Structures are given as structure tokens and as C-alpha cells.
Amino acid sequence: MPPLEKNYEEWKEIRSRVDSIANTIFLIAGGALSLSITVVINSKGKNLISEEAAMIASSAWYWLLISVIIFLLLKVYLVSQAFMLQTCTDFVTNWLKWINGFGWFLGIVGFFSFIWGLINIVKVAVLTIST
């Protein structure tokens, strides 16, 4: 098998794993956003949630939104990379380290913003039940 085909097959395998992780984050972040927004808005209207908890919740929503946006960018990046693998093989070969590094950077930043958003939602829940 020529090196280009071997690299392409490896890239497809990595792409499928990234898609799986991104889809999981979309599902969990989307569910967490819609559920927590509904609960906080209902609780705020009934004065059941403190101002501090509401501030943390809004911060969590932004972190989760950021993670969704970054993973959308990562998917666009992967589609662009697949296109470049087909049309600009010399460019990809020369810049592969930087191209892959950028993808890893997006993935890591997106993952940590997702984790931080979930941690903040848990903080809100703990604050709410402890008062």
C-alpha cells in the first residue's frame, strides 16, 4: 500500500474517533444547556436560586457554548483537512506537524471548556441544594 493511502486510512480512523467524541459532546452539552437553562429560569422566577448560583450557571452556559462552537470548528477543520489531503498533498506533507497540531489544539481547548462548563453546572446544583 502506498504511503499516501496508508496515511489516508489512518486519518479516516482518527476522523471517525473525533466524530464520535464531538457527537457525544454535542449531545451532552446540548442536553445540559437546555435542561439547566430551563431549571435556572424557573427557579430564578420563584426566588429559589441565589444570585451567585445564577452567575455561575450563566458562566457554565458560556463554557458549554464555547465547547460546542469549538467542536463545530474542529469538524470544519477536519473536512478541510480531508480536502487538502486530496488536492494539496505536498502542502499537507510539508506542514503535517502544524496542521495536526492545530487540530489537537482545537480538540483539547474544546474538551476542557466542555469539562469546565459541566463542573460549573454541578457547582450550581450543589449551591442550590446546600442553601
Backbone hydrogen bonds in HBPLUS format (Angstrom, degrees):
<---DONOR---> <-ACCEPTOR-->    atom                        ^
c    i                          cat <-CA-CA->   ^        H-A-AA   ^      H-
h    n   atom  resd res      DA  || num        DHA   H-A  angle D-A-AA Bond
n    s   type  num  typ     dist DA aas  dist angle  dist       angle   num
A0005-GLU N   A0002-PRO O   3.10 MM   3  5.46 118.5  2.50 106.8 120.6     1
A0006-LYS N   A0002-PRO O   3.04 MM   4  6.35 159.4  2.08 155.3 161.9     2
A0007-ASN N   A0003-PRO O   2.84 MM   4  6.04 165.8  1.86 154.2 157.5     3
A0008-TYR N   A0004-LEU O   2.92 MM   4  6.06 150.1  2.01 140.7 149.7     4
A0009-GLU N   A0005-GLU O   2.91 MM   4  6.15 156.0  1.96 149.2 154.7     5
A0010-GLU N   A0006-LYS O   3.01 MM   4  6.29 160.0  2.06 150.3 155.7     6
A0011-TRP N   A0007-ASN O   2.82 MM   4  5.98 154.1  1.89 145.7 153.6     7
A0012-LYS N   A0008-TYR O   2.91 MM   4  6.16 153.5  1.98 147.4 154.1     8
A0013-GLU N   A0009-GLU O   3.15 MM   4  6.42 152.9  2.23 144.3 150.8     9
A0014-ILE N   A0010-GLU O   3.03 MM   4  6.35 161.5  2.07 152.1 156.6    10
A0015-ARG N   A0011-TRP O   2.81 MM   4  5.99 160.1  1.85 151.6 158.0    11
A0016-SER N   A0012-LYS O   3.00 MM   4  6.21 154.1  2.06 145.4 151.0    12
A0017-ARG N   A0013-GLU O   3.21 MM   4  6.51 150.1  2.30 143.2 150.9    13
A0018-VAL N   A0014-ILE O   2.91 MM   4  6.20 160.1  1.95 156.6 162.3    14
A0019-ASP N   A0015-ARG O   2.87 MM   4  6.06 160.4  1.91 151.3 156.8    15
A0020-SER N   A0016-SER O   3.06 MM   4  6.21 151.5  2.15 137.2 144.5    16
A0021-ILE N   A0017-ARG O   2.99 MM   4  6.31 160.9  2.03 150.8 155.2    17
A0022-ALA N   A0018-VAL O   2.82 MM   4  5.99 169.4  1.83 157.6 160.9    18
A0023-ASN N   A0019-ASP O   2.86 MM   4  5.95 162.7  1.89 149.0 153.9    19
A0024-THR N   A0020-SER O   3.07 MM   4  6.22 151.8  2.15 142.3 149.8    20
A0025-ILE N   A0021-ILE O   2.97 MM   4  6.26 158.5  2.02 151.6 157.5    21
A0026-PHE N   A0022-ALA O   2.84 MM   4  6.11 157.7  1.89 152.3 158.9    22
A0027-LEU N   A0023-ASN O   3.00 MM   4  6.17 159.6  2.04 144.1 149.1    23
A0028-ILE N   A0024-THR O   2.92 MM   4  6.15 174.9  1.93 157.9 158.8    24
A0029-ALA N   A0025-ILE O   2.80 MM   4  5.64 161.2  1.84 148.3 154.6    25
A0030-GLY N   A0026-PHE O   2.93 MM   4  5.70 154.7  2.00 136.3 144.5    26
A0031-GLY N   A0027-LEU O   3.01 MM   4  6.07 160.1  2.06 143.4 149.3    27
A0032-ALA N   A0028-ILE O   2.82 MM   4  5.95 162.2  1.85 151.5 157.2    28
A0033-LEU N   A0029-ALA O   2.83 MM   4  5.93 158.4  1.87 148.3 154.4    29
A0034-SER N   A0030-GLY O   3.02 MM   4  6.19 177.2  2.03 152.0 152.9    30
A0035-LEU N   A0031-GLY O   2.96 MM   4  5.95 165.6  1.98 149.9 154.7    31
A0036-SER N   A0032-ALA O   2.91 MM   4  5.75 160.5  1.95 141.4 147.9    32
A0037-ILE N   A0033-LEU O   2.91 MM   4  5.86 159.5  1.95 150.5 156.7    33
A0038-THR N   A0034-SER O   3.16 MM   4  6.16 161.8  2.19 140.0 145.2    34
A0039-VAL N   A0035-LEU O   2.98 MM   4  6.19 166.6  2.00 152.9 156.7    35
A0040-VAL N   A0036-SER O   2.87 MM   4  5.89 167.6  1.88 149.5 153.5    36
A0041-ILE N   A0037-ILE O   2.96 MM   4  5.98 164.1  1.99 148.4 153.3    37
A0042-ASN N   A0038-THR O   3.04 MM   4  6.15 163.8  2.07 147.4 152.2    38
A0043-SER N   A0039-VAL O   2.84 MM   4  5.96 157.6  1.89 148.7 155.8    39
A0044-LYS N   A0040-VAL O   2.76 MM   4  5.79 155.3  1.82 148.5 155.4    40
A0045-GLY N   A0041-ILE O   3.13 MM   4  6.24 156.9  2.18 143.9 149.1    41
A0046-LYS N   A0043-SER O   3.18 MM   3  5.18 132.8  2.42  95.1 107.6    42
A0048-LEU N   A0043-SER O   2.82 MM   5  4.92 172.3  1.83 150.8 149.0    43
A0047-ASN N   A0044-LYS O   3.12 MM   3  4.91 163.2  2.15 103.4 107.2    44
A0054-ALA N   A0050-SER O   3.01 MM   4  6.29 155.2  2.07 146.8 153.8    45
A0055-MET N   A0051-GLU O   2.96 MM   4  6.23 151.1  2.05 146.2 153.8    46
A0056-ILE N   A0052-GLU O   3.00 MM   4  6.30 160.6  2.04 151.6 156.6    47
A0057-ALA N   A0053-ALA O   2.87 MM   4  6.04 155.8  1.93 146.6 153.9    48
A0058-SER N   A0054-ALA O   2.99 MM   4  6.22 156.7  2.04 145.4 151.0    49
A0059-SER N   A0055-MET O   3.05 MM   4  6.31 151.5  2.13 144.2 152.1    50
A0060-ALA N   A0056-ILE O   2.89 MM   4  6.17 155.4  1.95 149.2 156.1    51
A0061-TRP N   A0057-ALA O   2.95 MM   4  6.25 152.4  2.02 149.4 156.6    52
A0062-TYR N   A0058-SER O   3.16 MM   4  6.44 154.9  2.23 142.8 148.5    53
A0063-TRP N   A0059-SER O   3.01 MM   4  6.36 159.0  2.05 151.7 157.5    54
A0064-LEU N   A0060-ALA O   2.90 MM   4  6.15 160.2  1.94 152.7 157.9    55
A0065-LEU N   A0061-TRP O   2.85 MM   4  6.03 156.0  1.91 146.6 153.9    56
A0066-ILE N   A0062-TYR O   2.81 MM   4  6.01 159.3  1.85 150.6 156.3    57
A0067-SER N   A0063-TRP O   2.96 MM   4  6.23 155.3  2.02 144.2 150.7    58
A0068-VAL N   A0064-LEU O   3.03 MM   4  6.31 156.2  2.08 148.2 153.9    59
A0069-ILE N   A0065-LEU O   2.93 MM   4  6.20 165.6  1.95 155.6 159.4    60
A0070-ILE N   A0066-ILE O   2.85 MM   4  6.03 163.2  1.87 154.5 159.2    61
A0071-PHE N   A0067-SER O   2.96 MM   4  6.12 158.9  2.00 145.9 151.7    62
A0072-LEU N   A0068-VAL O   2.91 MM   4  6.16 143.4  2.05 144.3 154.9    63
A0073-LEU N   A0069-ILE O   2.90 MM   4  6.22 156.6  1.96 148.5 155.0    64
A0074-LEU N   A0070-ILE O   2.80 MM   4  6.11 147.3  1.90 144.3 154.5    65
A0075-LYS N   A0071-PHE O   3.01 MM   4  6.21 151.1  2.09 138.7 145.2    66
A0076-VAL N   A0072-LEU O   3.00 MM   4  6.34 159.2  2.05 150.7 156.2    67
A0077-TYR N   A0073-LEU O   2.78 MM   4  5.98 156.4  1.84 148.0 155.5    68
A0078-LEU N   A0074-LEU O   2.88 MM   4  6.14 152.3  1.95 146.4 153.2    69
A0079-VAL N   A0075-LYS O   3.00 MM   4  6.30 153.4  2.07 147.6 154.5    70
A0080-SER N   A0076-VAL O   2.92 MM   4  6.18 159.6  1.96 150.5 156.5    71
A0081-GLN N   A0077-TYR O   2.79 MM   4  6.06 152.0  1.87 147.3 155.9    72
A0082-ALA N   A0078-LEU O   2.93 MM   4  6.15 153.5  2.00 143.1 149.7    73
A0083-PHE N   A0079-VAL O   3.02 MM   4  6.32 154.3  2.09 146.7 153.5    74
A0084-MET N   A0080-SER O   2.86 MM   4  6.17 159.2  1.90 150.3 156.3    75
A0085-LEU N   A0081-GLN O   2.84 MM   4  6.09 147.2  1.95 146.6 155.8    76
A0086-GLN N   A0082-ALA O   3.28 MM   4  6.53 137.1  2.48 137.3 147.1    77
A0086-GLN N   A0083-PHE O   3.08 MM   3  5.26 132.2  2.31  99.3 112.0    78
A0087-THR N   A0083-PHE O   2.97 MM   4  6.23 149.2  2.07 149.7 159.1    79
A0088-CYS N   A0084-MET O   2.77 MM   4  4.89 153.6  1.84 131.0 139.6    80
A0092-VAL N   A0088-CYS O   3.02 MM   4  6.29 166.1  2.04 160.9 164.9    81
A0093-THR N   A0089-THR O   2.90 MM   4  6.02 158.6  1.94 146.2 152.3    82
A0094-ASN N   A0090-ASP O   2.98 MM   4  6.18 158.2  2.03 149.0 154.1    83
A0095-TRP N   A0091-PHE O   2.96 MM   4  6.08 146.8  2.07 148.9 158.1    84
A0096-LEU N   A0092-VAL O   2.80 MM   4  5.17 100.1  2.44 146.1 155.7    85
A0099-ILE N   A0095-TRP O   2.87 MM   4  6.02 163.6  1.90 162.2 167.7    86
A0100-ASN N   A0096-LEU O   2.87 MM   4  5.93 171.5  1.88 154.5 156.8    87
A0101-GLY N   A0097-LYS O   2.94 MM   4  5.97 148.4  2.04 135.7 145.5    88
A0102-PHE N   A0098-TRP O   2.97 MM   4  6.12 152.1  2.05 145.8 151.3    89
A0103-GLY N   A0099-ILE O   3.28 MM   4  6.60 155.9  2.34 143.3 149.3    90
A0104-TRP N   A0100-ASN O   2.94 MM   4  6.25 159.3  1.98 152.8 158.3    91
A0105-PHE N   A0101-GLY O   2.86 MM   4  6.07 153.9  1.93 145.7 153.4    92
A0106-LEU N   A0102-PHE O   2.98 MM   4  6.27 165.2  2.00 152.8 155.2    93
A0107-GLY N   A0103-GLY O   2.99 MM   4  6.20 165.6  2.01 150.4 154.6    94
A0108-ILE N   A0104-TRP O   2.87 MM   4  6.03 164.5  1.89 155.0 158.6    95
A0109-VAL N   A0105-PHE O   2.98 MM   4  6.09 172.0  1.98 157.3 159.8    96
A0110-GLY N   A0106-LEU O   2.91 MM   4  5.96 163.3  1.94 150.6 156.1    97
A0111-PHE N   A0107-GLY O   2.92 MM   4  6.00 155.5  1.98 143.8 150.8    98
A0112-PHE N   A0108-ILE O   2.96 MM   4  6.15 166.7  1.98 153.0 156.1    99
A0113-SER N   A0109-VAL O   2.99 MM   4  6.13 153.1  2.06 146.8 154.3   100
A0114-PHE N   A0110-GLY O   3.03 MM   4  6.16 148.9  2.13 141.0 149.5   101
A0115-ILE N   A0111-PHE O   2.93 MM   4  6.25 160.5  1.97 151.3 156.2   102
A0116-TRP N   A0112-PHE O   2.90 MM   4  6.02 162.1  1.93 145.1 150.2   103
A0117-GLY N   A0113-SER O   2.97 MM   4  6.07 152.9  2.05 140.3 147.5   104
A0118-LEU N   A0114-PHE O   3.03 MM   4  6.34 158.4  2.08 150.7 156.1   105
A0119-ILE N   A0115-ILE O   2.91 MM   4  6.17 158.6  1.95 152.3 158.6   106
A0120-ASN N   A0116-TRP O   3.00 MM   4  6.21 156.7  2.06 146.1 151.9   107
A0121-ILE N   A0117-GLY O   3.04 MM   4  6.34 147.0  2.15 143.8 152.8   108
A0122-VAL N   A0118-LEU O   3.01 MM   4  6.32 154.5  2.08 149.4 155.9   109
A0123-LYS N   A0119-ILE O   2.91 MM   4  6.25 151.0  2.00 146.0 154.7   110
A0124-VAL N   A0120-ASN O   3.03 MM   4  6.31 155.0  2.09 145.2 150.7   111
A0125-ALA N   A0121-ILE O   3.08 MM   4  6.40 158.5  2.13 145.9 151.3   112
A0126-VAL N   A0122-VAL O   2.89 MM   4  6.17 161.2  1.92 155.2 160.1   113
A0127-LEU N   A0123-LYS O   2.81 MM   4  6.01 164.5  1.84 154.9 159.4   114
A0128-THR N   A0124-VAL O   2.87 MM   4  5.99 156.7  1.93 148.9 155.6   115
A0129-ILE N   A0125-ALA O   3.03 MM   4  6.24 162.2  2.06 150.9 154.6   116
A0130-SER N   A0126-VAL O   2.99 MM   4  5.96 136.3  2.18 141.9 153.3   117
